[in-house]
């Protein structure tokens, strides 16, 4: 009786609706295309539509919006934008498939499932190459991409062919054969939404963990326990030379280019008498120059860590340009990179002795993140114009506006004088050292002053001479508070031209931050 009763109460599982089956088919086909796109991007350096879309969004967004996003979310902003663009791409592909399935359901078609799916996928490819890519600013059929028209067209055609084949297989399995029960058992809208949520969470956790670990290892700022130089044993004071692993990294890319030095070539073209190319071996065979120089990002906030000092090795840009023979009328030296980044520097800066094409950093080859195999080093101007992954140098007869200048950032981009307080800790006892760094590009630092009463009075600090006229200096002031409690410490620096940094606060955009750095400490 119990068995009979169980059988009578048993019901068939609810079958998915026709709409849910279409969603299933569209999802499987679109995921196949996205996976193929990622494989093509990271194994064969093919264009990746979500990556191009993310770069487009950051390019057209107002400066203030980008600054707010990066300020609030840090690296997560770029990663979240890329993830969002991947979801948009996936959704667009799914929407196109669902529209196709609805259309053929109502109107019908004389094409076989294979012909229909492949023709549809190639139609999507054609729209991508002739509409989407130009809208994203990379040209008709990707003509402005580093991969060029032929490679971009073929690689994306292969991705879309895989999209079509996946559509054939999933449609045949779940629609043409009527396997609706099996379709409903695999995936649904809720699972997809949860998957997206988990992906966002995973990216966020990754960025937070990386940030926490970086702080624990004191990376990014070059700050250490037991400082160096003439100010020994000062906790948190920056090292004179920033270790490579701790040197700040900023890039416009969701993923930086993977450059093979064996195939890499540097083109010298434009207004030169004799255009030529240099291989990585050619560059390293030229007379080498080593120099200490500090590099800072134009996005660095007051008191920020997007700054570091290294010993750079490379060749003078002037020597390379003179080998080509500059023609008359040159105004700017245009620079092109493997990630499609462009910028320019004035001819005067390009011909300076200190402007180098560098391939080593602190005695080691450049890492990928820092521009391997060759990057530009231009003392005196912010890091955005010190182009990484250089592939082409082109003297031009006009003032070329680079990637960031077209988006509103300063074209001159000369360093503003800055100073930063690294020590003491927020709470201390007895006498302590107030210490930090000061930097003014190629103008040098002549004086650093410290205030322990919020800027009411100032005292001069001791300065250790920089490693060169192009680096930051370390400074220190011994201090014993007259009373316990809270104190606001402020620092200001004067450059080698006797110009004291401005107290006027400014955000990084569009010309770099300014203002005095201050911290509040407590003495017992």
N, C-alpha and C positions, 0 to 999 in steps of 0.2 A: 504493500500500500504506500509506504513512504517513497519507494522508487517511482511508482506510478504518479504520485502527487508531484514529485520533483519534475517529471517529464512534462506534466500538464502545465506547470508554472514556467517552464523554460521558454524564453522568447528569443527570437533572432536579433542580433545586434542591429542597430539602426544604420542603414546604408547612407553613405555620403550623398549630398545633393549633386546635381550636375554642375552647379557653380563651384562647389568644393573640389570636384574632380578637375575642372579646368584650372583652378588655382594650383592643384598638385602638379599638373603637367607643366604649367608655366613656370612654377618654382624650380622644378628639376632642370628644365632647359636653361633658365636664366642662371642658376647656380653653376651649371656646366660652363657657361660662357665666362662667368666671373673667375672661376678657378683657372680656366684656360688663359684668361687675360693675365692673371697673377703669375702663372708659370712662364708665359711668354715674356713678361716684364723682368722677372728676376733671374731667369736662366738665359734669355736671349736679348735682353735690353730692348724689348718692343715697347711702343707707346701704351700707356695704361690710361684709359678714359677717366676713371675716378680720380687718378692723380692729376690729370690735366684740369679736371673740373675743380678740384680743391685749390690748385694754383690760380685758376681763374677767379675764384671767389675771393681769395686773399688779395688778388691784384686789383679787383674793382671795388672792394670794400673801402670805405673811408678810413683814413689813417687812424682817426680816433677810435674807430670800432675795432680795428686790429690791435691797437695798443691796449684797449680795455680787455679784449679776449685773452691776449697773451699775459697781461698783468694779473688777471684773475685766475687763469687756468695754467699758465706756463706752457711747457711742451704739450700738455694734454690738449690745448686749443688746436694745435696743428693735427694731432692724431685724431681728435674727435671730428674735425672737419673732414679729414680723409675718410674716416669710417662713415660719416654721414653721406659723403659723395658716393661711396661704394653702395650704400643702401639705396640712394637715388638711382644709381645705374642699374642695380638689380631690379628695383621697382619698375623702372622704365621698360626694361626687357620683358618683365612679367606682364606688364600692361599691354605691350604690343602683342604678346602671344595670346592673351585672353581675348583681345579684340579680334585677332585672326580666327580663333576658335568659334567665337560667337558669329562672326560673319559667315564662315563656311557652314556653320550649323543652320543658319537661316537661308542663305542663298545657294549653298552648294558649290561644287567645283568639279571640273573635268580632269583636274590634275591628280596624279597618284599622290599618296601621302609623302613619298620621298621627294618628288618634284615640287610639291607645294611647300614643304618645309625648307628645302634648300633655296628655292627661289625667294621665299620670305626672308631667310637669313641674309641672303646677298642683297636684298632690297634694304634691309636695316644697315648693312655695311655701307651701301652707297649713300644713304642718308647721313651716316656718321661721318664719312669722308668729305662730303660736299656741303653739309649744313652744320653739323655739331662741331667738328674741328675748327672750321673758320670762325664760328661764334666764340669758341674758346680761345681764339687768338693765335692759333698755331698754323693757320693757312689752309688753303684748299688741298685736300689729300695729305695734310700734314707737312706742307712744303717748308714751314719754318722750324720744324722739329730737327733735332740733331741727327735723327735716324734717316731723314730724307724721305722723298715721296715714294720711291720704290719699296724700300724696306718697311715703311709705315703701312703702305697699302697692302703688301703681301702678308705681313704679320697679322694685321687686323682682319684681313680676309680669312686667314686660317682660323682665327678665333671665332669669327661669325659662322664659318663652315661647321665647326664643332658645335656651336649653338644650334645650327640647323639639324645636325645629326642627332643631337640629344633630344630635340623636339620630335624627330621622327620616332625614336625609340620610345620615349615616354608616351607620346600620343597613341602609338600602336599598342602599347601595353595596357594603358588605363582607359582609353576611349574606344579605339577601334575594336578591341576584343571584349569590351564590356566588363573589365575587372574592377568594378567600382568598389567592391568590398576590400580588395587589396590596396587600392588607392587610398582609401580612408584610413588605413592602418599605418601609413608611413608619416605623413606630414600634414599639418593644417595651419591655418592663419595664426592661431594662438601660439603654436610652437615657433613659428617664424618670428613673431613679435618678442617672445621670450628669448629667442636666440639673439636677436638684435640687442635686447637689454643686457643680456649676459656679456655680449661683446663689448658694449660701452663700459660695463663694469670692469671687465678684464683689462681693457686699455687704461682705465682710470687707476686701477690698483697697480698696474705695472708702472705707470708714471709716478704715482705717489711713492711706491716702494723704491724706485730708482732714485727719486729725490731724497728720500730719507737715508738710503744707503750712501748716496753721494755726500750728504751733510755729515753723516757719521764718519766717512773717510776724509772729510774736509776737502772735497773736490770742488772745482769750479772757481775758487777764489785764490788758490795758492796760499791760503792761511794755514799756519802750522802751530803746533806747540813748540816752545823753545825756539824763538826766532833766530836770525842769523846776523852777520855783519857786526857793526859797531854797537848794535842794540841787542845784546844776547839775552836769552831767557825771557823774552816777552811773549807770553801766550797769545796766539791768534794773529800775530803780526805776519804779513805776507812775506814769502820768500822773495829774494831779489829776482830769482829765475823761477818761473812757474813750470812745474813738471808737465810734460806733454799730456799725461792722463788727466790732469787737473785744469788744463787750459780750456777756456770757455769755447763753446761750439754753438754757432747760430747759422741757420740755413733756411732758405725759402722753401726747400723741398720737403715733401712727405718722405721721400727716400732719396738719398744722395746717389749720384752716379757711380757706377762701378767701372773704373778706368783701368785698362790693361796697359801698363807702361811699355810693353813690348810692341804694341800696335799704335800707341799714342804718337801723335806728331803735332808740333807747334808750327802753325803757318804764320809767316810774316808777309803781309800783302798790303793792298791799299796804295797810298802815295809813297811808294818806294821805287827806286830805279831797278832793283833786282829782287823780285819776290823769291822767297826760298822757304824751306821747311827744316826743322830741327827735330831729331829724335831725342828720346830721353838720354841715350848715350852721348849724343852730340852736346846736349846742354851740360852734362856733367864733365865733358872734356874741355869746356871753355875755362878761362881763368876765373877761379872762384874767389868770392869775397865773403867774409864772415862779419856779422855785426849784431850787437845787442839792440833790440828795439821792443817797445811796448805796443801792443795792439789792443784797441778798445772798440766795442760795438756802439754804434750810434743810438741803439736802444737801451744802453746802460742807464739805469736810474741813478739819482744822487745817492752815493754810498753803495752802489751796486757792485756785483762781482763779474760783470761781463768785460773783463780786462785782464791782461796777463803780459808777462815779459818772457822773451825767449832769446836764445842765440840762434840766429838764422844764417844759413849758408846758401849761396846761389851765385848768379852772375848778374852783372849790371844790365839793366834794360837798355841803357844807352848804347852799350857795346853791340847788343843784338840789333838795335835799330840802325846804327851806323853801318853795320855790315850790309844791310839792305839798301842804304843810300837814301836818305830822306829827300823828297822833292820839296819845292817851294810851296808855301801856302798851308802847311800843316798847322792845325789849331789844336786838335785833340788826338790822343791815342786811344782808339776804341779797342775794347777787350771783350772777347767772347769765350764762353766756358762750355764744358761738356753738358751742363744742366740747362742749356739755352739761356743762361744769365748773360746780360750785357751791362757794361759800364764804360766809363771813359775817365781819363785824367788829362789835365793840360800838358802840352808839350814840355813846358818848363819843368814840371815835376817829373815827367818821364825821363828827362835828360839829367836829373840830379844824380850825384854819385851814390846816394843812399837808397835809391829806388832799385829793387832787385827782383829778379825771377828766382824764387827760392825753391829748393828741393830737399833741404834738411832743416830740422828743428831740434835744437838741443842735442846735436850730434847724431840724430836718427833720421831716417827718411820720413818725409811727411806721412802722416796717417791719412786714410781716406777722408775722415771728417775735416781735416785741416787742408785739404786741397791736393792730395796726391794725384799725379806725380809732381806737378809744378803749380805754384801760386804766385801772385804778385805781393810784394811788400812795398808800400809807399808810406814812409814816415810822414807824420804831419796831418794825415786825414783818416777819418774813421774807417773801421774795418769793412764796411759794405763796398768800398771802392778798392779794397785789397783783394782782388778777384781770385777765387779758387778754381781749380780744375781748368786752367786756361788751355784753349785749343787754337786760338787765333788772335793775332795782334795786328791792328790795322790803323795806320795813320790816316786821318781824315781832315778835310778842309772846313769843318763846321763843328759846332759845339754839340756833340752827341749826348742826348739824354738817355741815361741807362734805365735798367729795370725799375729801380726804386725812385729815380728822379721823375719818371713818367707818372709815378703814383704820388708825387707831392713832396718827396724828401729832398733835402738840400743837395745841390749839385757841387758846391765847393766843399762841403763836409769837413771843414777844418776843425781839429780838436779844440774844445773849450777847456780851459784850465779847470782841473778838478782836484779835490783832496778827500781823503776818506779816513775815518777813525776805525782802527781794527781792535784796539785795546784801550782800557782794561775791560774785564768782564763786567757784567751789569751790577755785580755786587763784589765788594772787596773790603779789606781791612788795612788800615795804616797807610803807609806811603806806597805809591804805585807809579807805573809808567803809562802815560797817554801816548799812543803810537799809531802809525798808519802809513799811508802812501800819498804821494802827490804827483801829478802828471800834467804836462802842458804840451804834448806832442813834440815837435822839433824845436820848440822855443825854450825848453829846459825850465827848471825851477830855481828861483833865487832865494825864496823865503817861504817859511811855513809858520803860521801863527795859530795859537790855541787859546780858547777862552774857556774858563771853568765856571763862569757865571752867566751862561746863556748869551754871550756876545756883548756884555757890558764893558768888559776890559779884555785886553789881549796880551799874550806873552809869546815871545819868539821861541820856536822849538829848534832842537838840534837836527841837522840834516846829514844823512850819509850821502856822499856823492853818488850819482847814478852810475851804472855800468857803462853808459855812454850818454851823449847829449840827447838821445832818442828814447830813453827809458824813464820809467817812474823813479822816484827817489823814496827811500824810507826816512821817516822822521820820528822823533821821540822827545817827550817832555816829562821830566820827573815831577811828581805832584803829591803833596800831602795836604789833604783837605783841612781847613781850619775848624770845621764842625762836621759832625755826622749827619746823615740824611741824604736826600736826593740832590743831584747836581746835573745840570745840562751842559755837556761838553760840546763845543763847536770848533770847527777847523776851517781855515781859509789859506790859500796859497797864492804866491806871486810868481809870475813866470819870469823867464830870463830877459824880457823886455820891460820889466818893472810894472807890468799890468796885473793888478790883483783881481782874482776871480770875482765875478759878480755875485752878489747876494740874492739877486732876483731869481726866483724859482721859475724854471721852465721844464715842461715835460720833454721826453726824448724827441718826439715828433715836432717839427720836421728837421731840426738842426742840432739835436743833441741836448741832453738835460743840463741844467745849471742850477746853482744855489749852494749854500753852505750845508755840509753834512753835519748833523748833530745827533748825539745819543744821550740818554738819561741813565745815570749810574747811581748806585747807592753805596755810601761808605758807612762802616760800622765804627 
